[in-house]
Amino acid sequence: MTRLKGELIRLPLYLAGLTMLVPFYWMASAAFKPVPELTRNPPSFVPGDPTLDAFHEPAWDPGVRADQVVAGLFQRYPDVPGGFLRFMGNSLFVAAAITVLSLLVAALAAYALTKMDLPGRRVIFVVVVASMMIPWQVTLVPNYLIVRNLEWLNSYPGYIVPALAKAFVVFFLVQYMRSIPDDLVHAARVDGAGEFRIWWRVVMPLMRPALAAMAIFVVLAEWNNFLWPLIIVQDDTMANVPVALSRLNASNAFNPNNMAVIMAASLLTSLPTVIFFLAFQKHFTRGIALSGIKG
Amino acid sequence: MTTALIEKPSTAQPAGAGKRARWRRAVPGYVMLLPFAGLFAGFLVWPLLNALYFAFTDFNGVRPPSWVGLENFRRLWFEDPRFRTGLVNSLIYVSCTVTLTTAAALALALAFRGTSWRDRVLRTIFFLPSVTSTIAVMLIWRWIFSGERFGLANTVLSWFGADPVSWLSTPHWTIPLLVVMAVWGGCGYGMVIFVSGLNAIPEELYEAGRLDGASAWQQFCYITLPQLKPVTTYVVITGLIGAFQVFEAVYIVFRAVSSVGGVQDSGLMLVPYLYDMGFTKFQLGYASAIAWTLFLIIFVISMIQLRVTRALREL
């Protein structure tokens, strides 16, 4: 009886959970609707006649500009080799490179700060932690100028190098590394192992859960990163997915015929992150919990 | 967050090791620190100082910056109506978003804290917006609030016999819509933190409460809420900081033809204004003054957080 009552109280919350999904459902269904169905009033909630035209429009002819025919997503960007796949490739490559490199750099720093007797390490750590309260937008203008002077605008280094100094990752890894017994490190030292060897062979394997949690954080953040790429990307070839998406939107803002294409692109942008998240959910929520509780 | 600094004193010192030996042994450590330190100095500390310098200059990115003293800040705080609009919008948006998101996150955490499959599925659903590309999400919202009758929001209105609303071009709808999107997008994140906070509360407290005859509501008020205080502070503060930094929602959903602030600047906030000044009007000095204003606001919030967490720890 009380259980039934509990379920009844939670009913509105289940409904809220359902409405949470409405925007996603709307996106996914719109991507497969033929154009006339998109603007039907009242709207159709189930695609009556599902089609892949939003991805590849068979009737599209670049020479003919008819009203009802718009280029499918993969037929856009005729001057970009690979079209939309190229943007996904850019996003993937940049996110992967930043994740691997920034985690290595941060893990090295965290090891030096926790497991080695460095004069001044406490001051260094305080500076790193303090930097976490700087909103990164403050460095936007100067970083843009630095990257421009290095002639890295519109290039992978421009994406990757400024994103490698992640104070939060160092902070998180230091917290976790403190729980690894110093005796392990001492024992390895007594056995004559060098510091790099201890870091890589002894400490890093034990850091796996923390590294996994951070990797998921960084991958998702970089795949979705928008403002920095928006500023440094100048031609379509180097766009990542969010920038490509915003340009797609800007150039076709008020043409409902393009809505299906924009929704198809949105679907291809969010689907990988959702799958990735579902696959690694455990690590991810653990990472949030660890970082949240330590506050 | 700096409260975790207290650590065990290092016992690595062998007897008789001199100061020089200590430095020599530290060399590999500094080498390991070097990549991070270099990137940290080059792309964080140096830009930060640069931004401070630019804030006192007139600078368009092409000609060398010329020193103008406090002129940018004077203009910003005393003469610039757009900045005032942006600041007021930010304050309204931030206060509404943080209050509603925190309340929703706590309610969801209380409802779905369990380990049953239903709770886990619901938690995942509420968390999904946090991992989805903001741009994609904002494009969906843009369509849902389309002013045409095929917009989803207007369809729902029409079920109740109401006339379609042109959501995106009516200035007084801008902030409410932004708040709705932010709560939808942010409640799952807070929920996850609250769930781990709830699970850390010792069960004995509730047992004692029940023995004393406390009702569910009393248990919530006198056990759950006080025990959750540090977690709540964390959720609120990170929420505040995040909300002050909003950009994509304004840029994608409400971008007007001539500026990034939406119709009549109704969605203009600090970061959109910073972007507009810096990267569409190329007043980089002025943009840096806005950036430092944002920094100061967030700095004050972080200081309050430090104070509060410290006070809480001393309780």
Contacts between the chains, C-beta under 8 A, distances in Angstrom:
chain1	res1	chain2	res2	distance
A	10	B	111	5.4
A	13	B	107	7.4
A	13	B	108	6.8
A	13	B	111	4.8
A	13	B	112	7.4
A	13	B	122	7.5
A	14	B	122	7.2
A	17	B	122	4.9
A	17	B	125	5.0
A	17	B	126	6.5
A	20	B	125	5.4
A	20	B	126	5.9
A	20	B	128	7.2
A	20	B	129	7.3
A	20	B	184	6.8
A	21	B	125	6.2
A	21	B	128	7.8
A	22	B	152	7.5
A	23	B	137	6.8
A	23	B	140	4.6
A	23	B	141	6.7
A	23	B	144	6.4
A	23	B	184	7.6
A	24	B	128	7.0
A	24	B	132	7.7
A	24	B	140	7.6
A	26	B	140	6.1
A	26	B	143	7.3
A	26	B	144	6.4
A	26	B	152	6.1
A	27	B	136	7.2
A	27	B	140	4.8
A	30	B	143	7.3
A	38	B	150	7.2
A	39	B	148	7.1
A	39	B	150	5.0
A	40	B	150	6.5
A	41	B	148	7.9
A	41	B	149	4.6
A	41	B	150	5.0
A	41	B	155	7.9
A	42	B	149	7.9
A	42	B	150	7.7
A	42	B	155	5.5
A	42	B	158	7.0
A	43	B	150	5.0
A	43	B	152	6.7
A	43	B	155	5.6
A	105	B	35	4.6
A	105	B	36	4.8
A	105	B	39	6.7
A	106	B	36	6.2
A	108	B	32	4.4
A	108	B	33	7.2
A	108	B	35	6.4
A	108	B	36	6.7
A	109	B	32	6.8
A	109	B	33	5.2
A	109	B	35	7.6
A	109	B	36	3.7
A	109	B	37	7.3
A	111	B	32	6.2
A	112	B	29	4.2
A	112	B	30	7.2
A	112	B	32	4.2
A	112	B	33	4.5
A	113	B	33	7.2
A	116	B	25	8.0
A	116	B	26	6.7
A	116	B	28	7.5
A	116	B	29	3.8
A	116	B	32	7.7
A	117	B	10	5.1
A	117	B	12	4.7
A	117	B	13	7.0
A	117	B	22	6.5
A	117	B	25	6.9
A	117	B	26	6.6
A	117	B	29	7.7
A	118	B	26	4.9
A	118	B	29	4.6
A	118	B	30	6.7
A	118	B	33	7.3
A	119	B	22	6.8
A	119	B	23	6.6
A	119	B	26	6.2
A	121	B	29	7.9
A	122	B	5	7.1
A	124	B	33	7.2
A	124	B	37	7.7
A	125	B	5	6.9
A	126	B	2	6.7
A	126	B	5	6.8
A	128	B	40	7.1
A	129	B	1	6.0
A	129	B	2	5.1
A	129	B	5	7.7
A	130	B	2	7.3
A	131	B	40	7.4
A	131	B	44	6.0
A	131	B	45	7.6
A	132	B	1	6.6
A	133	B	241	7.9
A	133	B	298	6.3
A	133	B	299	6.2
A	133	B	302	4.0
A	134	B	44	7.3
A	134	B	48	6.4
A	134	B	295	6.3
A	134	B	298	7.8
A	135	B	241	7.3
A	135	B	244	7.4
A	135	B	245	5.7
A	135	B	291	7.8
A	135	B	294	5.5
A	135	B	295	6.0
A	135	B	298	5.1
A	137	B	245	6.5
A	137	B	247	7.9
A	137	B	271	5.5
A	137	B	274	6.1
A	137	B	291	6.0
A	137	B	294	6.4
A	138	B	47	7.8
A	138	B	48	6.2
A	138	B	51	5.3
A	138	B	291	4.3
A	138	B	292	6.6
A	138	B	294	6.7
A	138	B	295	4.9
A	139	B	43	7.1
A	139	B	44	6.2
A	139	B	47	3.8
A	139	B	48	5.9
A	139	B	51	6.4
A	140	B	274	7.3
A	140	B	278	6.9
A	140	B	291	6.8
A	141	B	50	7.9
A	141	B	51	6.1
A	141	B	54	6.4
A	141	B	278	5.3
A	141	B	284	5.1
A	141	B	287	5.5
A	141	B	288	5.5
A	141	B	291	6.7
A	142	B	46	7.3
A	142	B	47	3.6
A	142	B	48	7.6
A	142	B	50	3.7
A	142	B	51	5.2
A	142	B	54	7.0
A	142	B	288	7.8
A	143	B	43	6.0
A	143	B	47	5.0
A	144	B	278	8.0
A	144	B	279	7.8
A	145	B	50	7.6
A	145	B	61	6.8
A	145	B	284	7.7
A	146	B	42	7.6
A	146	B	43	7.2
A	146	B	46	7.8
A	146	B	47	6.7
A	161	B	39	7.4
A	161	B	43	7.2
A	162	B	43	4.4
A	164	B	39	4.9
A	164	B	43	7.7
A	165	B	36	6.5
A	165	B	39	3.7
A	165	B	40	4.4
A	165	B	42	7.8
A	165	B	43	5.4
A	165	B	44	5.5
A	167	B	40	7.1
A	167	B	44	7.4
A	170	B	36	6.6
A	171	B	1	7.2
A	175	B	4	6.2
A	178	B	7	6.7
A	182	B	11	7.6
A	182	B	12	7.7
A	186	B	12	7.4
A	194	B	28	7.2
A	195	B	28	4.3
A	195	B	29	6.9
A	195	B	32	6.8
A	196	B	28	7.2
A	196	B	32	7.4
A	199	B	32	7.0
A	220	B	131	5.4
A	223	B	133	7.2
A	224	B	132	7.7
A	224	B	133	4.5
A	224	B	134	6.0
A	224	B	135	7.5
A	226	B	134	6.6
A	226	B	135	5.8
A	226	B	247	7.8
A	226	B	248	5.7
A	227	B	247	5.8
A	227	B	248	7.6
A	227	B	271	7.9
A	227	B	275	7.2
A	231	B	279	5.9
A	241	B	133	7.0
A	242	B	133	5.7
A	242	B	134	7.5
A	242	B	135	4.2
A	242	B	136	7.8
A	245	B	133	7.5
A	245	B	135	4.9
A	245	B	136	6.4
A	245	B	139	6.7
A	246	B	135	5.7
A	246	B	251	7.5
A	246	B	252	6.2
A	249	B	139	5.8
A	249	B	142	7.7
A	249	B	252	6.7
A	250	B	255	7.6
A	256	B	148	7.6
A	256	B	150	7.8
A	259	B	143	6.1
A	262	B	139	5.7
A	262	B	143	8.0
A	263	B	139	7.5
A	263	B	140	7.4
A	263	B	143	7.4
A	265	B	136	7.8
A	266	B	133	7.5
A	266	B	135	7.8
A	266	B	136	3.7
A	266	B	137	8.0
A	266	B	139	5.3
A	266	B	140	6.3
A	267	B	136	7.7
A	269	B	133	4.6
A	269	B	135	7.1
A	269	B	136	4.6
A	270	B	132	4.3
A	270	B	133	5.3
A	270	B	136	4.6
A	270	B	137	7.5
A	273	B	131	5.0
A	273	B	132	6.0
A	273	B	133	6.5
A	274	B	128	6.4
A	274	B	131	6.5
A	274	B	132	6.5
A	276	B	131	7.7
A	277	B	127	7.8
A	277	B	128	7.6
A	277	B	131	4.3
A	278	B	124	7.2
A	281	B	124	6.8
A	284	B	131	8.0
A	285	B	127	7.8
A	285	B	192	5.4
A	288	B	189	7.2
A	288	B	192	5.0
A	288	B	193	6.3
A	288	B	196	7.8
A	289	B	192	6.8
A	289	B	193	6.9
A	289	B	195	7.9
A	289	B	196	3.7
A	292	B	192	7.6
A	292	B	193	3.8
A	292	B	196	6.6
A	292	B	197	7.7
A	292	B	231	7.0
A	292	B	234	5.8
A	292	B	235	7.7
A	293	B	193	7.6
A	293	B	196	6.0
A	293	B	197	6.8
A	293	B	200	7.0
A	293	B	231	7.0
A	293	B	234	7.9
A	294	B	1	7.2
A	294	B	4	6.2
A	295	B	1	6.1
A	295	B	230	6.8
A	295	B	231	7.7
A	295	B	233	7.3
A	295	B	234	3.6
A	295	B	237	7.8
A	295	B	238	7.8
A	295	B	305	7.9
A	295	B	309	6.8
